[in-house]
Amino acid sequence: MLNHMQENNDKSRTAPQDTLNDAQRGASAQEKPIALPAHVAGSSALDRLVGTARDYASAAVADNTLKAYAKDWAQFTRWCRMRGADPLPPSPELVGLYIADLAAPQGKAPALSVASIARRVSGLGWGYAQRGQPLDRKDRHIATVLAGIRRRHARPPVQKEAIMADDIRAMVATLPHDLRGLRDRAILLIGFAGGLRRSEIISLDVHKDDTLDSGGWVDLLDGGALITLRGKTGWREVEIGRGSSDQTCPVHALQQWLHFAKIGFGPIFTGVTRDGKRAQETRLNDKHIARLIKSCVLRAGLRPDLPGAERVRLYSGHSLRAGLASSAEVDERHVQKQLGHASAEMTRRYQRRRDRFRVNLTKAAGL
C-alpha cells in the first residue's frame, strides 16, 4: 500500500481541489452523534435530553476552531483518497506519512510550518474522536516524526509589532469625525486599553443576553467601563478606566459612538450605511479590525523605515494586546489579569520591548 501511495504522490498534487462542503458532508455521515445507549428504551423525556446534550456538545469548541478542524479533516481525507488509502480506522503510520508530506512535499505544494502541522495533527485527533475512533497521537509513528520535523524545521516565532501609546494616538488622529470614524476610534481605543482580542471586541453587546452570539457586555460606570467577557477558560472582567483627555479616552470614545449611532441594544460595533448616516443592526466581522489597524498604520506613518507592504505585515489585531502589555508601566500581575492569561510567562511574551536590557547581568557580573 505504501509503495502505491508513493507512486501516486505527484498525481495527487495536481488533482482537482474538492470543495470543503463536499468533504464535510462525507465526513459527517460517518460521525457518531450523541445518542441513547443501545440498552436504554427511548422516551420523549430522554429524547429531549439527547437533543440538549447535543447542543451542549456543539458549544464545547469555538466555531472558528470547529471550522479549522473540519478543514483539517477534509484535507486529510482528500490526501488519503488521492493515494488509495482509507482514513478509517485510525492509522498512526498513515498520519505519520501525511505529516511528513506536509513538511517536505514532493510536488509543487509549499511546505507547511511546524505550527501548522501540529495544528493539523490536533484537527485529525478531533476528527477521529468525533467518529468514536480515537487517534493515539503519542504513538511513535506520529510523535517521533513530529519531533523530527520540529528539530529540523522549527523557526523562532514571528511576533507582530506592538502598537505603543504614541502609535495609537497617531492612528486615532487619522480617523475622520463622521459616524464611521467614531466607531473605529472606539474600536481602537477599547481594544488597546482593554488588551482585547479582535474577536472579543466584535462580540460585545450593550447588555447581558442581548443576542445569542454575544461574547460579553459593557457596563458604563462613573469610573470607567466594566467589560464582562466569555473567554477560553470562563468569564472574566476587564476594567477600562477613563483617560486623561477626551481625544484619547476609550470610555468617552465608546459613549460617543453609542450616542450618535443610537445603539441601545444588541451588538455594540456594527456596520454603517453607505451614506455614513446610520448604524446598521448587523455585527461587524472581526476582519474589519485587522483591516482598520493596517490602514491606520499606513496613514499614521508608523515604521517609516520600511516599505508599505512590510509595514502592513508587521501589524495585526494582536498588536493592540501587545501594545498594552508593553506600554503599561504597572505590576505585571495587573497586565496578566487584564489580558486574561493563565500564566505570567504568557504575559511576558506580549511585552515586546518593555523589559529588554533593564537587568544588565554583564555589569552585575563585574564587566
Secondary structure, DSSP 8 states (H G I E B T S, - for coil): -HHHHHHTHHHHHTS----HHHHHHHHHTT-------TTS---HHHHHHHHHHHHHHHTSS-HHHHHHHHHHHHHHHHHHHHTT----S--HHHHHHHHHHHHS-SSSS----HHHHHHHHHHHHHHHHHTT----TTSHHHHHHHHHHHHHH-----------HHHHHHHHHTS-SSHHHHHHHHHHHHHHHHT--HHHHHTEESSTTSSTT--EEEEE-SSEEEEEEEETTEEEEEEEE--SSTTT-HHHHHHHHHHHTT--SSBSSEEE-TTSSSEEEEE--THHHHHHHHHHHHHHT-STTS-HHHHHHH--THHHHHHHHHH--S-HHHHHHHHT-SSHHHHHHH-SSSSTTTS-HHHHTT-
